[in-house]
Amino acid sequence: MLKIIHTADWHLGHHLHGISRHYEHQQFLAWLLDQLQQQQVDALIVAGDIFDTANPSAAAQTQLYEFLVSARTANPQLDIILIGGNHDSAARLDAPATLLKALGVHVVGGLTRNEHGTIDWQRLLIPLSNAQGELQAWCGAMPFLRHADLPEQQTADDPLIAGVGDLYSQLIKFLQQQATAEQALLLTGHCYMVGGNISELSERKILGGNQHALPVQLFPEQISYTALGHLHLAQTVGNDASIRYSGSPIPLSFTEQHYQHQVLQVELQTDKSISVDPLIIPRSVAILRIPNGNEYCSLETALQQLTELELGADLPIEQQPVLEIRISLAKPEPGLRQQIEQALVDLPVRLLKISIAFTGTEHSLADAIPEQRLEDLQPEHVFERCYTQKYANPVPTELLQLFNELQENLQGGE
């Protein structure tokens, strides 16, 4: 048997409306270290978006490397696989790959090619052994695929999806050549699959803007398990228990308030069958919304609900709950922030955001139109609005795809 923990989308270095998540990440990593030992795990797979940005802070990088050293020190036989995501710089992740490999950490930040343009497939083929040192499986560690990685598929109906499919087909072929009949095959990916449930405010669109959702047929039945990253809500793909997103370990926006964050413990049997059990991650900092959920309320209701908050004793600032208040107004209210801050003056809670929706004087709360801030808009939304305002037409599909490709390359630090 082989025991694997699948996790993804750590986003080390993340800030929520200006507030560092360092404490929450540290609590998660300490919990994960305990799980690796308690569950006697053989392999850890982190399926992309290790960092929140392509140029992570020194503190975020230190947090990662200290965890890797601690994990391998406590579990010397543990295999660790890290792949690059769309938030990561492939080059930055790959830079220490040779050094980390000596510690039993396999890093695949992105695809690399030789002087002839041929992909180095061997570095994506990672053997996984059980506690007895027996080779049980091979993992094809596919990272996030950028436009520049994809082979040309000019005759295909969707060249992007066809290009991704071509690369996975090649990787699977090399896996099959490497493995014996008794050894299982695993894959990783950082991508958006058909039917995936997207978090509204925190997941960047990828591969041409998420409209190129990948089909489940990408992963054939001979693959025992596919460990995916990118979507922050833990979920299966196409009702197939062997193809899964683990989700993120902490909520990365207020819209993820009610997500049940988890890592996935995968047990691979000698007959290549699997069982998957979620390990629920304790939430170290509460995420609060008034009103609870995605609705808006009046200022009077919000102030009343503030008095009804059930908060614990005074906590250190990094442990205090974070709060968003969503208020519906008929017209601007000049003293709104002052009234809210006065109500919060003695409460151990951090107010991060006041969201406003204007109803107009003759409309109900249900007709409220949310006020949009620049920080809440994705770059492609700003581009689309500017184009439409200037040319009085929607952005042509080809131009929007070029914009997404440019944005993708910038995010990857390439």
C-alpha positions as CSV (number, residue, x, y, z in Angstrom):
1,M,0.0,0.0,0.0
2,L,1.1,3.6,-0.7
3,K,-0.2,6.5,1.4
4,I,-0.3,9.9,-0.3
5,I,-1.5,13.3,0.9
6,H,-2.7,15.6,-1.9
7,T,-2.9,19.3,-1.3
8,A,-2.7,22.4,-3.5
9,D,-3.1,26.2,-3.8
10,W,-1.2,27.2,-0.6
11,H,-0.7,30.8,-1.9
12,L,2.1,31.4,0.6
13,G,2.6,35.2,0.9
14,H,-1.1,35.9,0.4
15,H,-2.7,39.1,1.7
16,L,-6.5,39.5,2.2
17,H,-7.4,43.2,1.7
18,G,-3.9,44.2,3.0
19,I,-3.8,41.7,5.9
20,S,-1.0,39.1,5.9
21,R,-2.0,35.4,6.1
22,H,1.4,34.3,7.4
23,Y,0.0,33.2,10.8
24,E,-2.7,31.1,9.1
25,H,-0.3,29.5,6.7
26,Q,2.1,28.7,9.6
27,Q,-0.7,27.0,11.5
28,F,-1.7,25.0,8.5
29,L,1.9,23.9,7.8
30,A,2.4,22.8,11.5
31,W,-0.9,20.8,11.3
32,L,0.2,19.2,8.0
33,L,3.5,18.2,9.6
34,D,1.6,16.4,12.3
35,Q,-0.6,14.7,9.8
36,L,2.3,13.4,7.8
37,Q,3.6,11.7,10.9
38,Q,0.3,10.5,12.4
39,Q,-0.9,9.0,9.1
40,Q,2.5,7.6,8.2
41,V,2.4,9.1,4.8
42,D,4.7,8.0,2.0
43,A,4.3,10.9,-0.4
44,L,3.1,14.5,-0.4
45,I,1.9,16.1,-3.6
46,V,1.4,19.9,-3.8
47,A,-0.4,20.6,-7.0
48,G,0.6,24.1,-7.8
49,D,0.2,27.7,-6.7
50,I,2.8,27.2,-4.0
51,F,3.2,31.0,-3.8
52,D,0.6,33.7,-4.3
53,T,2.8,35.7,-6.7
54,A,5.5,35.1,-9.2
55,N,7.9,37.2,-7.0
56,P,7.1,36.0,-3.4
57,S,8.5,37.7,-0.4
58,A,11.5,36.4,1.5
59,A,9.2,35.4,4.4
60,A,7.0,33.3,2.1
61,Q,10.0,31.5,0.6
62,T,11.4,30.9,4.1
63,Q,8.1,29.4,5.2
64,L,8.2,26.9,2.3
65,Y,11.8,25.8,2.7
66,E,11.5,25.5,6.5
67,F,8.5,23.3,6.0
68,L,10.3,21.1,3.5
69,V,13.3,20.6,5.8
70,S,11.0,19.8,8.8
71,A,8.9,17.4,6.8
72,R,11.9,15.4,5.5
73,T,13.7,15.5,8.9
74,A,10.7,14.0,10.6
75,N,9.9,11.6,7.7
76,P,13.2,10.7,6.0
77,Q,11.5,8.4,3.5
78,L,8.8,10.9,2.5
79,D,8.7,11.7,-1.2
80,I,7.6,15.3,-1.9
81,I,6.4,16.6,-5.2
82,L,5.8,20.3,-5.9
83,I,4.5,21.5,-9.3
84,G,4.2,25.1,-10.5
85,G,0.8,26.8,-10.8
86,N,-0.4,29.8,-12.7
87,H,0.5,32.1,-9.8
88,D,4.0,30.7,-9.6
89,S,7.1,31.6,-11.5
90,A,8.3,28.4,-13.2
91,A,11.9,29.6,-13.3
92,R,11.9,30.6,-9.6
93,L,10.5,27.3,-8.5
94,D,12.9,25.3,-10.7
95,A,16.0,27.3,-9.6
96,P,16.7,25.2,-6.4
97,A,15.3,22.0,-7.9
98,T,18.7,20.2,-8.0
99,L,19.4,21.1,-4.4
100,L,15.9,20.1,-3.2
101,K,16.1,16.8,-5.1
102,A,19.0,15.8,-2.9
103,L,16.6,16.3,0.0
104,G,14.0,14.0,-1.6
105,V,11.9,17.0,-2.9
106,H,11.0,16.9,-6.6
107,V,10.2,20.3,-8.0
108,V,8.7,20.8,-11.5
109,G,8.0,24.5,-11.9
110,G,7.4,24.3,-15.6
111,L,8.3,22.3,-18.8
112,T,12.0,22.6,-19.9
113,R,13.3,21.9,-23.3
114,N,16.8,21.1,-24.6
115,E,18.6,22.9,-27.4
116,H,16.6,21.0,-30.0
117,G,13.3,22.1,-28.5
118,T,12.5,18.6,-27.1
119,I,10.7,18.5,-23.7
120,D,12.7,16.9,-20.9
121,W,10.1,14.3,-19.9
122,Q,12.4,12.3,-17.6
123,R,12.3,15.1,-14.9
124,L,8.5,14.7,-14.8
125,L,8.6,11.0,-14.1
126,I,8.9,10.5,-10.3
127,P,9.0,7.1,-8.6
128,L,7.0,6.6,-5.4
129,S,7.9,4.0,-2.8
130,N,6.1,2.7,0.3
131,A,7.4,2.5,3.9
132,Q,9.2,-0.8,3.0
133,G,11.1,0.9,0.2
134,E,9.1,-1.0,-2.5
135,L,8.4,1.0,-5.7
136,Q,4.6,1.2,-5.9
137,A,3.8,3.9,-8.4
138,W,5.1,6.4,-10.9
139,C,3.8,10.0,-10.9
140,G,3.8,12.2,-14.0
141,A,4.3,15.6,-12.5
142,M,2.7,17.9,-15.0
143,P,2.9,21.6,-14.0
144,F,0.6,24.4,-15.1
145,L,0.8,24.6,-18.9
146,R,1.2,28.0,-20.4
147,H,0.5,29.0,-24.0
148,A,4.2,28.8,-24.9
149,D,4.3,25.2,-23.8
150,L,1.6,23.9,-26.1
151,P,2.3,22.3,-29.5
152,E,0.6,23.9,-32.5
153,Q,-2.7,22.3,-33.3
154,Q,-4.0,24.5,-36.2
155,T,-6.5,22.0,-37.5
156,A,-8.2,21.3,-34.2
157,D,-11.5,22.8,-33.2
158,D,-9.9,24.1,-30.0
159,P,-6.1,24.3,-30.4
160,L,-5.5,25.0,-26.7
161,I,-7.4,21.9,-25.5
162,A,-5.9,19.8,-28.2
163,G,-2.4,21.0,-27.3
164,V,-2.9,20.2,-23.6
165,G,-4.2,16.8,-24.6
166,D,-1.2,16.1,-26.8
167,L,1.2,16.9,-23.9
168,Y,-0.7,14.7,-21.5
169,S,-0.7,11.8,-24.0
170,Q,3.0,12.1,-24.4
171,L,3.5,12.1,-20.6
172,I,1.3,9.1,-20.1
173,K,3.2,7.2,-22.9
174,F,6.5,7.8,-21.0
175,L,4.9,6.8,-17.7
176,Q,3.7,3.5,-19.2
177,Q,7.2,2.8,-20.6
178,Q,8.7,3.5,-17.2
179,A,6.3,1.5,-15.0
180,T,5.9,-2.3,-14.7
181,A,2.5,-4.0,-14.9
182,E,2.3,-4.1,-11.1
183,Q,3.1,-0.4,-10.6
184,A,0.3,2.3,-10.6
185,L,0.3,5.5,-12.6
186,L,-0.5,8.9,-11.1
187,L,-0.8,12.4,-12.7
188,T,-0.8,15.9,-11.5
189,G,-2.2,19.0,-13.1
190,H,-2.9,22.7,-12.4
191,C,-5.8,23.5,-14.7
192,Y,-9.5,24.2,-15.0
193,M,-11.7,21.2,-15.8
194,V,-15.2,21.1,-17.3
195,G,-17.8,21.5,-14.6
196,G,-15.4,22.9,-12.0
197,N,-16.8,25.1,-9.3
198,I,-14.9,28.5,-9.3
199,S,-14.4,30.8,-6.4
200,E,-15.8,34.2,-7.4
201,L,-13.1,36.6,-6.4
202,S,-9.8,34.7,-5.9
203,E,-9.1,32.3,-8.8
204,R,-7.4,33.8,-11.9
205,K,-8.7,32.7,-15.2
206,I,-6.2,30.4,-17.0
207,L,-5.6,28.9,-20.4
208,G,-7.3,31.6,-22.5
209,G,-9.7,32.7,-19.8
210,N,-11.2,29.5,-18.4
211,Q,-13.5,29.2,-21.4
212,H,-11.2,26.4,-22.6
213,A,-12.2,24.0,-19.8
214,L,-10.4,20.7,-20.1
215,P,-12.5,17.5,-20.6
216,V,-12.3,14.6,-18.1
217,Q,-11.3,12.3,-21.0
218,L,-7.8,13.9,-20.7
219,F,-7.1,11.4,-17.9
220,P,-7.7,7.7,-19.1
221,E,-8.9,5.0,-16.8
222,Q,-5.4,3.4,-16.5
223,I,-4.4,6.4,-14.3
224,S,-5.2,5.4,-10.8
225,Y,-5.3,9.0,-9.4
226,T,-5.0,12.5,-10.7
227,A,-4.1,15.2,-8.2
228,L,-5.3,18.6,-9.4
229,G,-4.8,22.2,-8.3
230,H,-6.3,25.6,-9.2
231,L,-9.8,25.5,-7.8
232,H,-10.1,26.4,-4.2
233,L,-13.1,24.3,-3.4
234,A,-12.4,20.6,-2.8
235,Q,-14.3,18.6,-5.5
236,T,-14.2,15.7,-7.8
237,V,-14.2,16.0,-11.6
238,G,-17.1,14.4,-13.5
239,N,-18.1,12.3,-10.6
240,D,-14.9,10.4,-10.9
241,A,-13.4,9.8,-7.4
242,S,-10.0,9.3,-8.9
243,I,-9.8,12.9,-10.4
244,R,-9.8,15.5,-7.6
245,Y,-9.1,19.0,-6.6
246,S,-7.9,19.1,-3.0
247,G,-8.9,22.8,-2.7
248,S,-6.9,25.5,-0.8
249,P,-5.9,25.1,2.9
250,I,-7.3,28.5,3.9
251,P,-10.0,30.8,2.6
252,L,-8.5,33.2,0.1
253,S,-11.5,35.5,-0.2
254,F,-14.6,36.2,1.8
255,T,-16.6,34.2,-0.8
256,E,-14.8,31.1,0.4
257,Q,-16.1,31.6,4.0
258,H,-18.0,28.4,4.1
259,Y,-15.6,26.1,2.2
260,Q,-14.6,23.0,4.2
261,H,-10.8,23.3,3.6
262,Q,-9.0,19.9,3.6
263,V,-6.2,17.8,2.3
264,L,-6.9,14.5,0.7
265,Q,-5.4,11.2,2.0
266,V,-5.2,8.8,-0.8
267,E,-4.5,5.1,-0.2
268,L,-3.2,3.2,-3.2
269,Q,-3.6,-0.6,-2.9
270,T,-1.4,-3.2,-4.6
271,D,-4.2,-3.9,-7.0
272,K,-4.0,-0.2,-8.1
273,S,-7.4,0.6,-6.5
274,I,-7.7,3.7,-4.4
275,S,-9.6,5.1,-1.4
276,V,-9.7,8.8,-0.7
277,D,-10.5,10.4,2.7
278,P,-10.6,14.1,3.4
279,L,-8.6,15.4,6.4
280,I,-10.3,18.6,7.6
281,I,-8.0,21.5,8.3
282,P,-8.7,23.4,11.5
283,R,-9.4,27.1,10.8
284,S,-7.1,29.2,12.8
285,V,-8.7,32.6,12.0
286,A,-12.5,33.0,11.7
287,I,-13.9,34.6,8.5
288,L,-17.0,36.7,9.3
289,R,-19.6,38.4,7.1
290,I,-22.5,40.6,8.0
291,P,-25.0,39.5,6.9
292,N,-23.8,35.9,6.8
293,G,-23.6,34.8,3.1
294,N,-23.7,36.8,-0.1
295,E,-26.6,39.2,0.6
296,Y,-26.7,42.8,1.7
297,C,-28.5,44.4,4.6
298,S,-29.4,47.9,5.8
299,L,-26.9,49.9,8.0
300,E,-29.3,49.6,11.0
301,T,-29.4,45.8,10.6
302,A,-25.6,45.6,10.2
303,L,-25.0,47.7,13.4
304,Q,-27.5,45.5,15.3
305,Q,-25.7,42.3,14.1
306,L,-22.4,43.7,15.2
307,T,-23.7,43.9,18.8
308,E,-24.8,40.2,18.5
309,L,-21.4,38.9,17.4
310,E,-20.1,36.0,19.6
311,L,-16.4,36.6,19.9
312,G,-13.9,34.9,22.1
313,A,-11.7,36.6,24.7
314,D,-9.1,39.1,23.6
315,L,-6.7,37.5,21.1
316,P,-3.4,38.5,19.6
317,I,-4.1,40.7,16.5
318,E,-3.1,37.9,14.0
319,Q,-5.6,35.6,15.6
320,Q,-8.6,37.9,15.6
321,P,-11.5,37.2,13.2
322,V,-11.6,39.2,9.9
323,L,-14.8,40.8,8.9
324,E,-16.6,42.1,5.8
325,I,-19.8,44.1,6.1
326,R,-22.2,44.3,3.1
327,I,-24.6,47.2,3.3
328,S,-27.4,48.3,1.0
329,L,-28.1,52.0,0.7
330,A,-30.6,54.1,-1.2
331,K,-28.0,56.9,-1.4
332,P,-24.5,57.7,-0.2
333,E,-24.2,57.8,3.6
334,P,-21.3,60.2,4.6
335,G,-21.0,58.9,8.2
336,L,-21.2,55.2,7.4
337,R,-17.6,54.2,8.1
338,Q,-17.5,56.3,11.3
339,Q,-20.7,54.6,12.6
340,I,-19.3,51.1,11.9
341,E,-15.9,51.8,13.4
342,Q,-17.5,53.2,16.5
343,A,-19.6,50.0,16.9
344,L,-16.4,48.0,16.6
345,V,-14.2,50.0,18.9
346,D,-14.2,47.5,21.7
347,L,-14.5,44.3,19.7
348,P,-11.6,41.9,19.0
349,V,-12.2,41.7,15.3
350,R,-10.5,43.2,12.2
351,L,-12.7,45.0,9.7
352,L,-11.2,44.4,6.3
353,K,-14.0,45.5,3.9
354,I,-17.2,47.4,3.7
355,S,-19.1,46.5,0.5
356,I,-21.9,48.8,-0.6
357,A,-24.8,48.2,-2.9
358,F,-27.1,51.1,-4.0
359,T,-30.8,50.4,-4.5
360,G,-32.0,53.9,-5.4
361,T,-34.8,55.4,-3.4
362,E,-37.6,53.4,-5.0
363,H,-36.1,49.9,-5.1
364,S,-35.9,47.0,-2.7
365,L,-32.8,45.3,-1.3
366,A,-33.2,42.6,-3.9
367,D,-32.6,45.2,-6.6
368,A,-29.3,46.4,-5.0
369,I,-26.5,47.1,-7.5
370,P,-23.1,46.4,-5.8
371,E,-20.5,49.1,-5.8
372,Q,-17.4,47.7,-7.6
373,R,-13.9,48.5,-6.5
374,L,-10.8,48.2,-8.8
375,E,-9.3,45.7,-6.4
376,D,-12.3,43.3,-6.9
377,L,-11.9,43.4,-10.7
378,Q,-9.8,41.0,-12.7
379,P,-7.4,42.6,-15.2
380,E,-9.4,41.1,-18.1
381,H,-12.6,42.8,-16.8
382,V,-10.9,46.2,-16.8
383,F,-9.6,45.5,-20.3
384,E,-13.1,44.5,-21.6
385,R,-14.7,47.6,-20.1
386,C,-12.0,50.0,-21.5
387,Y,-12.4,48.4,-25.0
388,T,-16.2,48.6,-24.9
389,Q,-16.1,52.2,-23.7
390,K,-13.7,53.2,-26.5
391,Y,-15.1,51.2,-29.4
392,A,-18.7,50.6,-28.3
393,N,-18.3,46.9,-29.1
394,P,-17.4,43.8,-27.1
395,V,-13.8,42.6,-27.3
396,P,-13.2,40.3,-30.2
397,T,-12.5,36.7,-29.0
398,E,-9.0,36.6,-30.7
399,L,-8.0,39.8,-29.0
400,L,-9.2,38.7,-25.6
401,Q,-7.2,35.5,-26.0
402,L,-4.1,37.4,-26.8
403,F,-4.6,39.6,-23.7
404,N,-5.0,36.5,-21.5
405,E,-1.9,35.0,-23.0
406,L,0.1,38.3,-22.2
407,Q,-1.3,38.3,-18.7
408,E,-0.4,34.7,-18.2
409,N,3.2,35.3,-19.3
410,L,3.5,38.3,-17.0
411,Q,2.1,36.3,-14.0
412,G,4.6,33.5,-14.7
413,G,7.5,35.9,-14.6
414,E,8.5,34.9,-18.1
